[in-house]
Amino acid sequence: MARGGFPGIPGGNMQQLMRQAQKMQQMMVQKQEELDVREYEGTAGGGAVTCKVSGKRQLLALTIQPDAVDPDDVEMLQDMIVAAVNDALKKGEETREAEMNKIGGGMGGMF
């Protein structure tokens, strides 16, 4: 093994690689904090039900249009609420994944 290195990695580049990894880790932490405060909106039933969730996956708001409330069909309203929340959560997850891949892609998927 070369002095101060690993097979395939010249000795002087190991410190540079470690600095790069630390910088990337800091960038990832910062990006996660940014994503945690974002809000995502989901809808269902053509806008009859809308909701907002945070990047921390917490339900922040739920709006139900009055015409969506049918006492004879509560199940449909329940389904729309679940669909709206899932829609918002999916948007948040897709955004988080895309943003984190932008950072991690520079290291060949190391992170």
N, C-alpha and C positions, 0 to 999 in steps of 0.2 A: 504494500500500500504506500502510496506517495506520502511524503512527510506533510503532516497537517491536513490531510485530506481523506477522502473516501474514494473507492474505486470509481472512476468515471467522472469525478469532480475534482478539478485541480485545487490544491490547498488554499490559495488566495481567494478563491471564489466562494468558499464555505461561509465566511463571514458576510460576504455580500448577499448570499442566499438567505442567511438568517435575518439580516436587516430587512430584506425584501419581504420575507414571511411576516416579520413583526409589523411592518408597515401595512401589509395586506390585512392582518388581523385587526389593526386599529381602524382601517377603512371599513371592515365588515361590522365592527361594533358600532361605528358611527352610522352606517347605513341602517342597521337594525333599529337603532334609536329613532332615526328619521321615519322608518316604516311603521314603527309602533304608534306614532302620533297621527298618521294618515287616517282618513275616514273613507269608507267604501260604501256605496249605496247599492242595494238590491231591490228588485221589483218583481211582482207577480200579478197575474190577473189583469194584464194591460195597465198596470199602475194603480190598481185597486188597493194593493198593499205595497208599501215601500218601507225600507228600513235602512238604518245606518249602523255600521259596525266599525270598531277601531282596528288598527293594525295589531292590537293585542287580543283580537278576537272577542271583544266585548260588544254586546248589543247596546247601542247608544240611543237609538230612537226607533219608534215603530209608528207608522201612520196607516190608518185604515179608513178608506173612503166610506162614507155612510151607506152608499148603495151596495157595498160589498157585504153588509151585515144583513143576513137573512136568517131569522130565528129558526126557520125550518130546515136550514142547510148549514149548520155550524161546522160540519166536517169540511166543507169546501173552504170556508174561511181559515180553518186551522191548516189545511193543506197549502193555502196561499201564503200564510205567515211562514211556514216552514220553508217553502220554496224561495221566498224573498230573502230570508236570513241566509239560506244556503247559497243563493246567488251572490250576495254581498261577501260572504266568507270566501267563496271561490275566487272572486275578483281580487280580494286581498292576498290570498295565497299565490295566485298567478303573478301578481305584481311583485310580491316578496321573492319568489323564486327567480323571476327574470332579473331583478335588481341584484340579487346575490350572485347569480351566474355571471353577471357583467364583471364583478370583482374577482370571483374565483376562476373565471375563464383564463385570466392572465397567468395562472400557475398550473395550467394543464389539469384543472380539476383537483388540485392538491387539497383545497378546502371545501 
